[in-house]
Amino acid sequence: LEPWLSIDWSAQPDWEWESAANDSPLALMNQWLEAVELSRSITNTAIAVGGIEQLAKRKWPNNESPSLRWIILHMIEEYARHNGHADLLREFVDGETGE
């Protein structure tokens, strides 16, 4: 998936932390929206083909494979965690708190 496939990670090991420095907010939002759409498409296809209980092709170090259900729930947890981090940063900047 681009742009990640084209990155020379040995030459730019911190690319993912530095790549957006000169991008506009609109460009970043569009890139995020494209990634979300691709993720939804891949997930929907995987569910249609093998169901939500199918096991991942890649195995963990213990030789077990998580189910697609586990992967989706894990992604929801990670997304929520990072949204919480962003909320804390915003609160630090402007003092506003949620309900």
N, C-alpha and C positions, 0 to 999 in steps of 0.2 A: 504494500500500500504506500502510495506516495503521500507526503514527500519522504517518508522514512526509508524506503528502499534505496533511494539515491544518495543517502548520507554516507560519507566515509567516516565511520564511527571511530576509527583509529586516529584520524586526523582531527576530528571534532568530537571528542568524548562527551562534552557538555552541550552538544547542539540543542537538545530539547529544552535546556534552561536559557539559552541565549538566542534562539532562532526568531523569537517574536519581538525582539527589542525594537526593531524598526518597522514593524507591521502596524497598520492602522487598526483601530478597534473594529471597524466594519470588515476588514479582511479577516481578522481573527474570528469574528462571529460567523462569517461565511464558511470558514474552514471548519469550525465546530459544527455548524449545521450539516455540512457535507459528511462529516464523520458520524454524526448521529444517524443520518439517513442510511449510510452504508452499514452501520451497526444493526439498525432495525431490519434492513434487507437480509443481511447474513443470518440474523437470529430467526426471522420468520421462515427463511428457507430451511434452516436446520431443524426447526420444530416441525415443519411440513414433511420433511424427508424422514426424520428419525425419531420425532417425539421429544418431549422435554426430559425424559428419563435416560436418553441415550448418553453413553459415556464419551468423554473427550478422547481424541486420538492421542494426545500427548499425556504421558503419565507423570505422576509426581515421583519424587525420589524413592518413595516406598513402593513404587510399581503399581499403585492404584490410580484410577482415573476418576475425576469428579464428573458428576452428571451435568447436563446442560442446565438443569434446574439449579444446582449448586452454583454454577458459574454465574447465572443471571442474578441470583440472590446476592452473591458476593459483589457483583458490580453495583447493585443498588446500594449495598452497605458502603462501599468505597465512595460512591458518588455523594451519598448523604454525608459521609465524614468530611469530604473536601468542601462541600457546601457549608458545613459547620465551621470549618477553618476560615473560609471567606467571610462568613458572618462575624466571626471574632475580629478579623482584621478591620472590617467595616466599622464595627462597634468601637474599636480602638481609635479609628480616625475621626469619627463624628459623634461618638457617644450615644448614638441611638441604639436601643435594644428592642428585641422582638417582644411579642406578647408572652 
